Amino acid sequence: MANKTTSNATHVLSLKVENRAGALSRISSLFSARGFNIDSLTVAPTTDPTVSSMTIATTGDEGIIEQITKQLNKLIDVIKVVDTFNKDYVHRETVLIKIHTRPADRAEALRIVDIFRARVVDSSPNSYTVEVTGDSGKLEAIINLLRPLGIKDLVRTGKIAVARGASRGGA
């Protein structure tokens, strides 16, 4: 596990929030009102229909992240906030990449897809759409390898995070 840092680092905040209208707006307004940037944001319902899981990636030093966490905890919609930095969490993202596939490049594209344990989710005579899930480094690596083949479109989710193992201490 890495040591805490005082320099700017990306922190992934895992939140449980009330699943009601306006919650996302109030949370994102907190960031914009204080001049903090949201690098990525994902929201989805949980097994409890009254609660949503929200994952926010943001950058800042320890003091800024502490301030963000304290301000989030003051919001009525927020049930729990966990900064996953230096904690035992799994972080993942997903990307869909539509690439040109000239006949000469189709085998190379499939080789790259196989190496990254990605999968082709759509195919046409001129393109493949590839789905890949993993950490940010893995996604950047496959994007860089597919770029010379010609990326037509790319859509990327934000980060998601969950506590490892039997731990139930996460958000």
Backbone as CSV, one residue per row, in Angstrom:
resi,resn,N_x,N_y,N_z,CA_x,CA_y,CA_z,C_x,C_y,C_z
1,MET,0.839,-1.163,0.000,0.000,0.000,0.000,0.893,1.238,0.000
2,ALA,0.508,2.228,-0.819,1.313,3.438,-0.944,1.145,4.327,0.281
3,ASN,2.133,5.179,0.509,2.046,6.134,1.604,1.204,7.327,1.191
4,LYS,0.591,7.978,2.187,-0.174,9.189,1.898,0.764,10.239,1.347
5,THR,0.198,11.097,0.511,1.008,12.119,-0.112,0.391,13.487,0.111
6,THR,1.230,14.501,0.115,0.715,15.860,0.233,0.611,16.510,-1.137
7,SER,1.132,15.869,-2.189,1.024,16.423,-3.530,-0.311,16.023,-4.150
8,ASN,-0.616,16.672,-5.271,-1.854,16.363,-5.963,-1.826,14.928,-6.468
9,ALA,-2.874,14.199,-6.157,-3.025,12.826,-6.611,-4.494,12.598,-6.928
10,THR,-4.764,11.635,-7.784,-6.144,11.305,-8.081,-6.703,10.464,-6.945
11,HIS,-7.832,10.895,-6.437,-8.536,10.177,-5.389,-9.868,9.721,-5.942
12,VAL,-10.245,8.493,-5.620,-11.537,7.960,-6.022,-12.398,7.912,-4.768
13,LEU,-13.456,8.701,-4.773,-14.378,8.759,-3.645,-15.569,7.863,-3.935
14,SER,-15.831,6.949,-3.029,-16.951,6.026,-3.151,-18.043,6.490,-2.194
15,LEU,-19.216,6.808,-2.741,-20.310,7.352,-1.944,-21.537,6.453,-2.009
16,LYS,-22.294,6.453,-0.930,-23.659,5.934,-0.926,-24.531,7.155,-0.724
17,VAL,-25.527,7.337,-1.580,-26.384,8.520,-1.523,-27.848,8.108,-1.628
18,GLU,-28.710,8.974,-1.115,-30.142,8.750,-1.257,-30.483,8.800,-2.743
19,ASN,-31.277,7.850,-3.203,-31.660,7.781,-4.607,-32.907,8.631,-4.811
20,ARG,-32.679,9.946,-4.947,-33.810,10.846,-5.164,-33.400,12.000,-6.066
21,ALA,-34.405,12.618,-6.656,-34.182,13.706,-7.606,-33.380,14.827,-6.958
22,GLY,-32.411,15.339,-7.695,-31.617,16.463,-7.240,-30.350,16.110,-6.500
23,ALA,-30.184,14.859,-6.076,-28.993,14.477,-5.310,-27.718,14.699,-6.126
24,LEU,-27.713,14.249,-7.358,-26.531,14.419,-8.206,-26.226,15.901,-8.423
25,SER,-27.263,16.679,-8.651,-27.090,18.117,-8.861,-26.478,18.788,-7.629
26,ARG,-26.952,18.442,-6.447,-26.413,19.036,-5.223,-24.949,18.649,-5.007
27,ILE,-24.625,17.416,-5.314,-23.242,16.953,-5.129,-22.313,17.612,-6.146
28,SER,-22.709,17.654,-7.407,-21.848,18.283,-8.416,-21.739,19.789,-8.184
29,SER,-22.799,20.416,-7.680,-22.752,21.846,-7.359,-21.745,22.133,-6.253
30,LEU,-21.628,21.228,-5.293,-20.643,21.393,-4.227,-19.240,21.517,-4.825
31,PHE,-18.938,20.674,-5.797,-17.617,20.711,-6.440,-17.417,22.015,-7.202
32,SER,-18.393,22.393,-8.030,-18.223,23.591,-8.854,-18.192,24.855,-8.004
33,ALA,-18.984,24.925,-6.951,-19.016,26.123,-6.101,-17.681,26.367,-5.414
34,ARG,-16.929,25.304,-5.168,-15.650,25.444,-4.478,-14.452,25.366,-5.424
35,GLY,-14.733,25.293,-6.719,-13.656,25.277,-7.707,-12.912,23.967,-7.810
36,PHE,-13.539,22.854,-7.394,-12.921,21.546,-7.503,-13.407,20.883,-8.793
37,ASN,-12.528,20.135,-9.433,-12.887,19.462,-10.675,-13.270,18.010,-10.415
38,ILE,-14.250,17.534,-11.154,-14.602,16.113,-11.156,-13.975,15.525,-12.415
39,ASP,-13.029,14.597,-12.237,-12.372,13.959,-13.377,-13.273,12.917,-14.019
40,SER,-13.997,12.160,-13.205,-14.995,11.221,-13.716,-16.053,11.008,-12.646
41,LEU,-17.230,10.608,-13.100,-18.369,10.439,-12.203,-19.244,9.312,-12.730
42,THR,-19.559,8.367,-11.878,-20.505,7.312,-12.234,-21.532,7.191,-11.117
43,VAL,-22.764,6.923,-11.516,-23.851,6.759,-10.563,-24.704,5.593,-11.029
44,ALA,-25.097,4.731,-10.093,-25.965,3.605,-10.423,-26.720,3.177,-9.170
45,PRO,-27.900,2.585,-9.359,-28.640,2.093,-8.197,-27.914,0.914,-7.557
46,THR,-28.210,0.683,-6.288,-27.653,-0.466,-5.571,-28.747,-1.528,-5.448
47,THR,-28.505,-2.543,-4.649,-29.531,-3.553,-4.422,-30.703,-2.989,-3.629
48,ASP,-30.484,-1.873,-2.953,-31.544,-1.159,-2.247,-32.036,-0.040,-3.163
49,PRO,-33.277,-0.062,-3.626,-33.756,0.938,-4.585,-33.776,2.374,-4.050
50,THR,-33.620,2.563,-2.745,-33.610,3.917,-2.181,-32.198,4.497,-2.084
51,VAL,-31.190,3.694,-2.450,-29.791,4.109,-2.327,-29.079,3.928,-3.664
52,SER,-28.262,4.913,-4.019,-27.419,4.823,-5.211,-25.957,4.800,-4.796
53,SER,-25.155,4.189,-5.643,-23.709,4.201,-5.475,-23.153,5.242,-6.430
54,MET,-22.280,6.102,-5.916,-21.674,7.141,-6.733,-20.167,7.056,-6.562
55,THR,-19.448,7.111,-7.673,-17.993,7.096,-7.628,-17.500,8.365,-8.312
56,ILE,-16.716,9.138,-7.601,-16.197,10.400,-8.112,-14.672,10.342,-8.080
57,ALA,-14.051,10.571,-9.230,-12.594,10.706,-9.287,-12.275,12.194,-9.334
58,THR,-11.393,12.636,-8.464,-10.991,14.036,-8.393,-9.524,14.100,-8.010
59,THR,-8.921,15.240,-8.253,-7.496,15.399,-7.978,-7.291,16.491,-6.940
60,GLY,-6.400,16.213,-5.997,-6.075,17.220,-4.992,-5.118,16.670,-3.972
61,ASP,-4.590,17.580,-3.151,-3.723,17.130,-2.077,-4.593,16.657,-0.911
62,GLU,-3.947,16.161,0.113,-4.657,15.574,1.257,-5.648,16.566,1.886
63,GLY,-5.250,17.839,1.998,-6.120,18.852,2.595,-7.366,19.120,1.763
64,ILE,-7.194,19.203,0.463,-8.345,19.440,-0.426,-9.304,18.263,-0.376
65,ILE,-8.774,17.050,-0.432,-9.636,15.863,-0.403,-10.365,15.781,0.931
66,GLU,-9.688,16.119,2.012,-10.333,16.123,3.323,-11.470,17.150,3.349
67,GLN,-11.235,18.311,2.767,-12.264,19.342,2.708,-13.463,18.867,1.872
68,ILE,-13.191,18.259,0.712,-14.268,17.739,-0.135,-15.079,16.700,0.635
69,THR,-14.396,15.783,1.305,-15.065,14.716,2.051,-15.945,15.292,3.157
70,LYS,-15.429,16.263,3.896,-16.216,16.890,4.964,-17.451,17.586,4.401
71,GLN,-17.287,18.300,3.288,-18.412,19.000,2.681,-19.454,18.017,2.140
72,LEU,-19.002,16.919,1.547,-19.937,15.900,1.055,-20.742,15.305,2.209
73,ASN,-20.066,15.037,3.320,-20.748,14.447,4.481,-21.807,15.371,5.073
74,LYS,-21.715,16.669,4.809,-22.714,17.616,5.310,-23.995,17.620,4.472
75,LEU,-23.923,17.100,3.242,-25.104,17.090,2.375,-26.118,16.062,2.856
76,ILE,-27.389,16.447,2.865,-28.459,15.593,3.372,-28.589,14.286,2.576
77,ASP,-28.298,14.339,1.270,-28.450,13.155,0.409,-27.343,12.125,0.602
78,VAL,-26.216,12.536,1.190,-25.054,11.658,1.304,-25.162,10.813,2.571
79,ILE,-25.084,9.493,2.371,-25.148,8.543,3.482,-23.747,8.243,3.999
80,LYS,-22.803,8.038,3.064,-21.447,7.653,3.453,-20.469,8.038,2.349
81,VAL,-19.271,8.451,2.745,-18.193,8.782,1.807,-16.934,8.045,2.236
82,VAL,-16.278,7.380,1.290,-14.995,6.735,1.558,-14.013,7.168,0.475
83,ASP,-12.869,7.709,0.889,-11.777,7.992,-0.035,-10.993,6.685,-0.173
84,THR,-10.999,6.087,-1.354,-10.376,4.779,-1.549,-8.854,4.856,-1.699
85,PHE,-8.300,6.071,-1.703,-6.847,6.255,-1.812,-6.168,5.554,-0.634
86,ASN,-5.171,4.734,-0.926,-4.418,3.981,0.087,-5.276,2.981,0.859
87,LYS,-6.393,2.591,0.312,-7.235,1.572,0.940,-7.306,0.371,0.008
88,ASP,-7.760,-0.743,0.532,-7.787,-1.994,-0.221,-9.052,-2.075,-1.077
89,TYR,-9.008,-1.415,-2.229,-10.133,-1.345,-3.146,-9.730,-1.817,-4.533
90,VAL,-10.709,-2.271,-5.298,-10.536,-2.591,-6.709,-11.130,-1.430,-7.497
91,HIS,-10.367,-0.868,-8.439,-10.832,0.214,-9.303,-10.873,-0.301,-10.742
92,ARG,-11.938,0.009,-11.460,-12.072,-0.405,-12.851,-12.764,0.671,-13.668
93,GLU,-12.530,0.610,-14.990,-13.213,1.436,-15.976,-13.525,0.541,-17.160
94,THR,-14.434,0.993,-17.998,-14.744,0.286,-19.241,-14.639,1.281,-20.386
95,VAL,-14.178,0.802,-21.536,-14.117,1.633,-22.729,-14.670,0.839,-23.914
96,LEU,-15.427,1.527,-24.751,-15.860,0.990,-26.036,-15.090,1.748,-27.104
97,ILE,-14.419,1.011,-27.985,-13.581,1.618,-29.020,-14.028,1.090,-30.377
98,LYS,-14.437,1.994,-31.246,-14.780,1.613,-32.620,-13.569,1.905,-33.483
99,ILE,-13.043,0.858,-34.136,-11.827,1.011,-34.950,-12.109,0.663,-36.402
100,HIS,-11.353,1.337,-37.282,-11.386,0.984,-38.705,-10.790,-0.411,-38.847
101,THR,-11.350,-1.203,-39.721,-10.756,-2.522,-39.955,-10.675,-2.788,-41.449
102,ARG,-9.614,-2.298,-42.035,-9.328,-2.651,-43.422,-8.992,-4.142,-43.423
103,PRO,-9.231,-4.824,-44.501,-8.938,-6.267,-44.529,-7.531,-6.618,-44.038
104,ALA,-6.559,-5.782,-44.352,-5.178,-6.070,-43.949,-4.972,-5.921,-42.447
105,ASP,-5.854,-5.176,-41.765,-5.677,-4.902,-40.337,-6.557,-5.751,-39.419
106,ARG,-7.489,-6.514,-39.982,-8.447,-7.233,-39.147,-7.754,-8.230,-38.208
107,ALA,-6.790,-8.966,-38.707,-6.090,-9.953,-37.875,-5.305,-9.267,-36.758
108,GLU,-4.663,-8.136,-37.075,-3.906,-7.392,-36.060,-4.849,-6.867,-34.975
109,ALA,-5.992,-6.351,-35.379,-6.973,-5.854,-34.412,-7.420,-6.974,-33.480
110,LEU,-7.724,-8.127,-34.016,-8.159,-9.260,-33.194,-7.039,-9.755,-32.276
111,ARG,-5.796,-9.682,-32.739,-4.656,-10.082,-31.908,-4.552,-9.151,-30.699
112,ILE,-4.683,-7.853,-30.916,-4.617,-6.884,-29.825,-5.775,-7.109,-28.848
113,VAL,-6.966,-7.328,-29.388,-8.146,-7.590,-28.553,-7.893,-8.812,-27.674
114,ASP,-7.338,-9.849,-28.240,-7.069,-11.084,-27.494,-6.018,-10.859,-26.397
115,ILE,-4.964,-10.145,-26.702,-3.905,-9.881,-25.727,-4.464,-9.192,-24.484
116,PHE,-5.407,-8.263,-24.684,-5.954,-7.485,-23.576,-7.216,-8.099,-22.970
117,ARG,-7.520,-9.314,-23.388,-8.729,-10.001,-22.918,-9.962,-9.117,-23.091
118,ALA,-9.955,-8.390,-24.179,-11.104,-7.568,-24.547,-12.016,-8.429,-25.415
119,ARG,-13.091,-7.831,-25.910,-13.950,-8.598,-26.806,-14.580,-7.679,-27.836
120,VAL,-14.802,-8.261,-29.001,-15.482,-7.541,-30.069,-16.979,-7.669,-29.796
121,VAL,-17.660,-6.522,-29.632,-19.092,-6.536,-29.327,-19.944,-6.156,-30.533
122,ASP,-19.292,-5.677,-31.608,-19.989,-5.380,-32.859,-18.970,-5.437,-33.979
123,SER,-19.436,-5.924,-35.121,-18.548,-6.070,-36.256,-19.294,-5.680,-37.520
124,SER,-18.608,-4.976,-38.400,-19.137,-4.681,-39.729,-17.988,-4.869,-40.705
125,PRO,-18.244,-4.786,-41.999,-17.142,-4.961,-42.952,-16.020,-3.931,-42.786
126,ASN,-16.343,-2.765,-42.202,-15.346,-1.702,-42.096,-14.914,-1.365,-40.675
127,SER,-15.503,-2.028,-39.677,-15.137,-1.662,-38.304,-15.413,-2.789,-37.321
128,TYR,-14.705,-2.711,-36.205,-14.986,-3.513,-35.018,-15.278,-2.529,-33.891
129,THR,-16.192,-2.911,-33.005,-16.360,-2.188,-31.757,-15.871,-3.121,-30.665
130,VAL,-14.896,-2.642,-29.898,-14.207,-3.439,-28.891,-14.599,-2.937,-27.505
131,GLU,-14.852,-3.870,-26.599,-15.131,-3.547,-25.205,-13.976,-4.078,-24.365
132,VAL,-13.454,-3.212,-23.485,-12.389,-3.651,-22.589,-12.601,-3.010,-21.225
133,THR,-12.364,-3.818,-20.186,-12.508,-3.362,-18.807,-11.187,-3.596,-18.086
134,GLY,-10.820,-2.642,-17.242,-9.587,-2.791,-16.470,-9.221,-1.493,-15.791
135,ASP,-7.989,-1.432,-15.303,-7.531,-0.199,-14.685,-7.147,0.793,-15.781
136,SER,-6.901,2.017,-15.388,-6.614,3.092,-16.352,-5.419,2.764,-17.239
137,GLY,-4.389,2.158,-16.665,-3.197,1.814,-17.440,-3.493,0.838,-18.563
138,LYS,-4.299,-0.167,-18.281,-4.673,-1.150,-19.296,-5.459,-0.480,-20.422
139,LEU,-6.396,0.391,-20.061,-7.200,1.054,-21.084,-6.333,1.959,-21.958
140,GLU,-5.429,2.703,-21.342,-4.536,3.568,-22.121,-3.666,2.743,-23.066
141,ALA,-3.198,1.589,-22.599,-2.326,0.742,-23.418,-3.056,0.214,-24.658
142,ILE,-4.281,-0.283,-24.493,-4.988,-0.810,-25.671,-5.378,0.316,-26.625
143,ILE,-5.747,1.468,-26.076,-6.066,2.618,-26.935,-4.843,2.994,-27.767
144,ASN,-3.670,3.045,-27.140,-2.441,3.389,-27.861,-2.090,2.380,-28.939
145,LEU,-2.359,1.093,-28.694,-2.068,0.075,-29.704,-3.078,0.086,-30.847
146,LEU,-4.330,0.440,-30.547,-5.359,0.466,-31.586,-5.348,1.771,-32.389
147,ARG,-4.777,2.820,-31.826,-4.765,4.132,-32.500,-4.195,4.069,-33.925
148,PRO,-3.081,3.376,-34.175,-2.557,3.331,-35.549,-3.513,2.661,-36.545
149,LEU,-4.427,1.825,-36.057,-5.391,1.187,-36.955,-6.504,2.160,-37.345
150,GLY,-6.674,3.202,-36.551,-7.683,4.212,-36.850,-8.888,4.100,-35.934
151,ILE,-8.897,4.871,-34.877,-10.036,4.874,-33.960,-11.092,5.820,-34.516
152,LYS,-12.297,5.291,-34.772,-13.419,6.097,-35.269,-14.145,6.790,-34.121
153,ASP,-14.285,6.082,-33.020,-15.025,6.616,-31.879,-14.534,5.910,-30.620
154,LEU,-14.659,6.602,-29.494,-14.230,6.050,-28.218,-15.150,6.612,-27.138
155,VAL,-15.696,5.721,-26.316,-16.538,6.127,-25.196,-16.013,5.407,-23.967
156,ARG,-15.804,6.189,-22.892,-15.172,5.636,-21.695,-16.019,5.956,-20.471
157,THR,-16.200,4.965,-19.622,-16.914,5.198,-18.372,-15.982,5.881,-17.391
158,GLY,-16.526,6.337,-16.304,-15.706,6.806,-15.210,-15.248,5.617,-14.394
159,LYS,-14.437,5.913,-13.393,-13.949,4.854,-12.515,-15.065,4.387,-11.590
160,ILE,-15.000,3.102,-11.250,-15.848,2.540,-10.217,-14.937,1.845,-9.218
161,ALA,-15.408,1.701,-7.984,-14.550,1.119,-6.950,-15.395,0.315,-5.973
162,VAL,-14.809,-0.774,-5.476,-15.453,-1.592,-4.446,-14.355,-2.146,-3.539
163,ALA,-14.683,-2.280,-2.250,-13.720,-2.816,-1.290,-13.360,-4.244,-1.654
164,ARG,-12.109,-4.604,-1.448,-11.642,-5.976,-1.728,-12.125,-6.944,-0.650
165,GLY,-12.206,-8.195,-1.019,-12.456,-9.290,-0.083,-13.725,-9.167,0.723
166,ALA,-13.684,-9.664,1.926,-14.863,-9.732,2.798,-15.156,-8.413,3.488
167,SER,-14.278,-7.428,3.286,-14.473,-6.126,3.928,-15.805,-5.521,3.551
168,ARG,-16.518,-5.012,4.535,-17.780,-4.341,4.275,-17.687,-2.881,4.727
169,GLY,-16.455,-2.425,4.889,-16.247,-1.080,5.388,-16.346,-0.004,4.323
170,GLY,-16.470,-0.370,3.050,-16.519,0.615,1.990,-17.871,1.245,1.847
171,ALA,-17.940,2.230,0.986,-19.194,2.928,0.736,-20.046,2.128,-0.211
